Amino acid sequence: MSSSADATTRSREAPWTDPQWAGVKWTIYRGVAYDITGFVDRHPGGQWLINLAVGRDATALFESYHLRHDVASAVFQKLPVLKGFPVHKVPQAPRPNDSQLYVAIKDRVRTEVFRGSENRGAHRRGSELAALAVLSFAVLTYCLYLRWTGFAAGLLLGVAGAWIGVTIQHCGNHGAMSTIPAVNVALGMCNDLIGGASLTWRYHHQVSHHIHTNDEALDEDVCSMYPLLRFDTRLPRRWFHRWQHLYVWFAYPALHLAFQLGDFTSLLTNRTVGAELLGATTMEKSALVAGKALHYALLLVLPWALHGGAAALAGAVGYSITLSIILAMVFFVSHNVPESKPLPAGPDTREVLFGPVEARDWGVQQVLASCSWGARVGNFFTGGLNLQVEHHLFPAISFAHYPAIARVVRDECARRGVRYTHFSSLAGNLRGFLCCMRQLGSAPDEPAVVAAVTKRGGKAE
Ligand code: HEM
């Protein structure tokens, strides 16, 4: 899958290889190519976020990240338009603001939840206390780990690592933890501390997963664990998938190790499974290497020096297990329940979820392909990932506001007859996940028609 899964797959005449556009940081917004070279350093959301737009159609990223669309889009009038740019060679991204559902929800969130306070950045404030709690817990558990290095302390440290993973790094990398970009960058880089890589995560998670949710070819979360796990009926079924709902638990602990392999491969190949690192700077790549060094120094080298190799290795294994299980559990359950996939036994949502990218209603896709569980308590402990539908619609809004936003989303979905899936608890969501994995493990293959079209460059033939 890996080399062909990116919506920005290059073709021979494409702008990525044409010397005319080589020194230009270009992006496409609604069919027009812009030169953003002079703007990236001035981007109010931070350079590291607008870098994601470089070299691709960024319409979906742009429209899903700016609550004040009017303010953000006004900038395009001042940006240089690239005349003669082969826009048609670049795969078209979804256009969230073409979704009536999404626009209606966005308008109501502004008027009913923020009531004008978004003009002062209120939508990116509110999770400071949660951040403090998570960081304090992490420091405390790391002190315990250093003092009593071993398997048990590693298990506990893994809980802290996972809490950082779902809350601090996740929201920081989305630009949702603070109105100050530098704070978001710093919190986002905690991903490197816990064993991930904030750079590759942004491309994997934001460019691939968030934009193309549950698309078997373009959403890295769906295709990167195949053939081990089959998350979609368009991925060919293998004999062992019928037991995937059982062995998924044993596959989880490998996640931390898989991150390591994946991050270094991405650095060498300049891509994640689902997206090319087209806007990544040398500084960002150096930070990835430094982050890995720091992670291993803290997890292994320092404890090794203090307590010896056996204790340090046992600690690292314990860490890896809890970190992986918690992260996988929280992330996987949100898009893999029978309601979020067109399965033989379920309602037919093929058109919305499997249709050509250009024709999809992005807002409806996000709602149908995601599910939420619980309310405020779950929100605090998962950094808003429990309210996954709301997170997918508003990734750059602080999770502190998701419970209020959820009321609007549910109401608007009910008015428009769009199914909104909510479980009262994580246990309910987990049951749905296992049921979905079992069904996916035995469901017949679905033709991958759409994937074939998008892989050829986003144009139907
Ligand atoms: C492609 C061209 C882009 C332009 C012209 C642009 C422009 C802007 C402008 C003018 C603002 C200030 C908005 C305000 O005060 O309400 C802003 C904020 C922001 N941008 Fe962008 N942006 C671009 C791309 C991106 C991308 C690709 C991302 C994310 C992946 C992003 C994420 C953000 C965030 C998180 C903020 C702060 C949000 C807020 O205050 O509501 N931007 N951008």
Boltz pocket constraint, residues with backbone or C-beta under 6 A from the ligand:
constraints:
  - pocket:
      binder: B
      contacts: [[A, 27], [A, 36], [A, 43], [A, 44], [A, 45], [A, 46], [A, 49], [A, 50], [A, 51], [A, 52], [A, 53], [A, 58], [A, 61], [A, 62], [A, 65], [A, 66], [A, 67], [A, 68], [A, 71], [A, 72], [A, 73], [A, 75], [A, 76], [A, 118], [A, 121], [A, 124], [A, 174], [A, 175], [A, 176], [A, 206], [A, 396]]
      max_distance: 6.0
